[in-house]
């Protein structure tokens, strides 16, 4: 519970349910375990599909088309009258969502604000703007930044730094090590340190609260991925934040 006016709940990987007054909005909902084919949530979770079908959010926002954020198997559980807002440059993904039966599917544009009840949701440019976006969410006097799992674009960072201090930042705290995963013989595990550029960015944002926004998960027991995907622990993240940003509280 962030304040008396806004409640934020986590949904598995990088999904969130925002509630304000009588309005709910959902970001990047994933209601599957495993998700993205072979990502098994750790600790394990289960979903009550019947309860999910009773959800009545005013809108769903999806940051990008990757299947750990935009899953047709998860979306199909929701009422088809719920508006879906997707950031994606590929029109076929909108066609796929419409084929599920959704009546209102919209394309998000960078810096164009969508107002849903008390919420103002603005997609912001990510470093890989061909794929990703991040979200600025405003409700009453609260400013919340959902970085999803994007790499922060430098222009966006300076744009958002002007609004500091942020009330809450949902921060993707795990590093992607694609090269290490594809060629484990070349992996340099000694380099798995907390990236200093994260601290530089977070100091500019100066959040009151920060959430390490990533679901830990496992792959098959034989998979090298289990050693490479999560080089930073929640404990390490919290310790580094506390030592570097004295006025920021870490929320799990």
N, C-alpha and C positions, 0 to 999 in steps of 0.2 A: 504494500500500500504506500504509494509515493506521497500522497497528500490527502486531505479530506475530499478533494474533488476528482482525482484521477487514480484509477487502479490499473496496474499493469500485471498481467499474468503471462508466464512463459509457456510456449507450446513446443516441446521437443527441441528441434535443432536451432533454428533462428527465428522461430515464429513467436508472435506476441498477440495477446488479446488486450486491447485498451478499452476501458470503460469510464465514461464520464456522464453523470446524471443518468439518463435512461438510454444513452447511445453507446453501442459497441462497434468497434472496428477491429479487423484482424489483419495482421501482417504475415505473409509467407507461411501459411498454415500447412503443416505436415502431420497427418493423423495415422502414420504407419510405423511399424517396427517389425522387420527392418525397413529402412527407407533408402531411396536411391539404390535399389537392388540388393546390396549386401552390407549396408551400414546398420549394425545392431546397437541400439542405444545402450549405454553403460552409465549407471545401473539400468537394468531393463525396465521398460514401461509397457503398459497395455492401454488400449483405448476402448471406450464404450461407444461403439458406433451409433447406438440408438440415441444416446445423449447428444452426440455430435449433430445428429440430424435435427435436433430441436433448437440448435443455436440460431439466433436471429440477428446477426450483425447488420449494421446499416451499410457496410461495404467491406470488401476484401481488397487489400493492396499487396501486389506481388512485385518484388524488387527486380527480378530477372527470371529467365526461362529455365535455368538449371533445375533438374528434377528433385533436388533437395530443397527447393523453394517453390517451384510451380509443378505440383504433382496432380495429374488428372485423377489418379486413384483416391487422393484426398479430397479434391474439389467436388467430386461427384457425390460426396456425402452431404453437401450443403444444399440448402434450398435454392432452386434455380432462379428465383426472383432477386437474389442478392446481387447487387452490382459488383463486377470484378474489374479492378483497375490494374493493368499489367504494364511494366516497362519492358518493351521488347521491340527490336527493329525488324523482326521477322513476322510477316502477316499470317503465316501458317499456324502459329501458336494461338492466335486469336480465333482462327477457324476451328481448331481443336477444342477450345473451351466452349465455343458456341455449339459445337456438335454434341457436347454433354447435355445441352438443353438450357444453358444460361442465356437469359433474354437481354441482359445489359452488360456488354463487355467493352471496356474502353482502353485506349492507349494512353499511357502517361507520357507527359513531355517534361523535360528538365525545366525547373524553375516555374512551372505552372501549378498554382495552388488549387487543390480540391477541398472544398468545404463540406464536411459531413457533420451536421449538428454543431456541437461546440468545438469540434476538431478542425484544424486546418492542416492538411498534409501536403508537403511540397517535395517532390523528387529533386534531388541534387545530383550533380555530375560526379561520377566515380572516375578513377584513373582509366579503367577499361570501359569507356562509355559506350562501346559497341555491344557490351553485354550487361554491365551492372548499373545499378543506381543505389543511392541511399536516401533516407527519408528524414526530413525535418517535420516534427509534429508539434503543433502549438494548441494548447487548450487553456483558455483563460490567461493567467499570467505565467504558465509553465511552458518552458522550451525544452523539448526532448529530441535527441538526435539518435536515430537508428541507423548505424553504419552497415548493418546486415553483415555480409562478409566481403565487403568491398575494400579495395585499397583507396585511400583518400586522395583525391585529386588536389594538387597544390593550390589551384585557383579556388576551388571549393573550400579548402581549409581556411584560407585567408578571408573568404567571404563569411564563413561561419564563425571565425574567431572574433569578428566584430560584434557578435551577439553574446560573447562570453560575459559572465559565467553561465554555462548551461546547467539546467536543473538536473538532467540525467543524460548520460551517454551510454548506449548499448553498443559495446565495443567487441569486434571479432578478435578474440585474444589468441587464436591459434595461427601458426605460420603454415603456409602451404609449401611443401617440399617436393614438388613434382619430379624434379631431376633425381633427388635421392630415392624416390619411390620407384622410378623407372630403371635406375641403375644403382642398386643398393651398394655395390662394390665401391662406388665412388662417394658414398655418403660420408660427410664429415660431421660426426655427432658433437665434436667439440665446439661447433659453431652455433649450437642451439642455445643461444643466450637471448635474453629479453631485448628486442630491437630498440636501440636508443631513439630511433626516429619516432617510435610510438610515444615515448615520453615527451619529445619535442612537440608533437601534435597535440597531445592531451593537455600539456601546459598551456597551449594557446586556447584550447576550449575551456579549460578550468572548470570541469564539471563538479557539481555538489555530490552527485552519486554516479558511480560507474558500474555497469554490469558486464562481467566477462561473458559475452554473448556467443556461445557455441555449445552445442551438445556433444559431450564426449561419446564416442562410439567405438565399437570393435568390428573387425572383420573376421573371417574364418581363422581358426586357431593356427593354421599353417602360414598365414599371410604376413609378409614383411611389413605391410601397411601398419600393423599393430605397433611396430617399433618406431615408425617414421611420422605418423600423423599428429601426434600430440607431444611435441618436445617440451612444452611449457605446461606446468600444472596450475590448477586454480590457486594453490597455496603460494607458488612462486609469483604468480600474477599479482595476488593481493599484497604480498610482501613488497614487491617492487613499487606498486602504486603508492602504498602507505609511506614508503621511504622517500618518494619523490614528489608526491602531491599531498601535502599535509592536510589540506582542507577538503580532500575528496574521500568519501566513504565508498567502500566496495560492497556491492549487494549481490548475493548469489540468487 
